[in-house]
Amino acid sequence: MEASSAPVPPAPEPAARSRRAGYRRLPVQQRREQLIAVALELFAHRPPDEVGLDDVAEAAGASRPLVYRYFAGGKQQLYEAALRSAAEELTDRFTVPPSGTPTQQLSAVLEHYFSFVAEHDAGYSALLRGGSVVETARTSAIVDDVRRAALRRTLRHLGVRQAGPRLTLLVRSWIAVVEGASLSWLDEGRALPVDELREWLVDQFVAMAAATALHDPQTAEVLAALLALEGSDSPRTARLRTVLGAAEGPAS
């Protein structure tokens, strides 16, 4: 009589093997960065309220307990970490190219900005509109830090070391216009070509600066410097000359 052989366990299903393969061990910092990157990708295309830890774990090929091991504060802590990562990426895109006229350089910065908006559409909208259950004073502070960075870099681009209250208000107001235009652009299905939107926003800045220059010598001086750097062959030079003509002799 032949000896019976031990039963051979069935081979795991491909899906099971795939899930198991996802649990590979990674160095602590690398795993944390991976989870943040995965969460950022999910938050980019879905409002934060619609993304759960299970979604992050599945997309990362990890388990829910593993996500909690790195983010004991749960979804809130992970969302804030992802938001900081996005804020750093957006701030990095404020870099001004070394060549070009001042308005061409400003347009190039806006090009980088809108590429970020396009890549993170749902998350960007949810972030700026607020009202999310994961919104806190800390998340609001992260957004405000980005706006302050945009203010500092815009003033630096204009060659201003110490901005007065009117010039500061001008730049802050223009940043708000850019944010509002970005949200409208997304709401309208990106119907307006982004190149046209970008150039319109540059002209918006010039127009807002013209209005401010009527009341503020510092802003009028900034416009004069822009005109000198634009060059006579720049398509915006004529408009800037018109602006300066209207801005001569600021109101007291």
Buried (B, 14 or more C-beta within 10 A) or exposed (E): EEEEEEEEEEEEEEEEEEBEEBEEEBEEEEBBBBBBBBBBBBBBEBBBEEBEBEBBBBBBBBBBEBBBBBBEEEBBBBBBBBBBBBBEEBBEBBEBEEEEBBBBBBBBBBBBBBEBBBBBBBBBBBBBEEEBEBBEEEBEEBBEBBEEBBBBBBBEBBEBEEBEEBBBBBBBEBBEBBBEBBBEBBEEEBEBEBEEBBBEBBEBBBEBBBBBBBEBEBBBBBBBBBBEBBEEEBEBBEBBBEBBEEBEEBEE
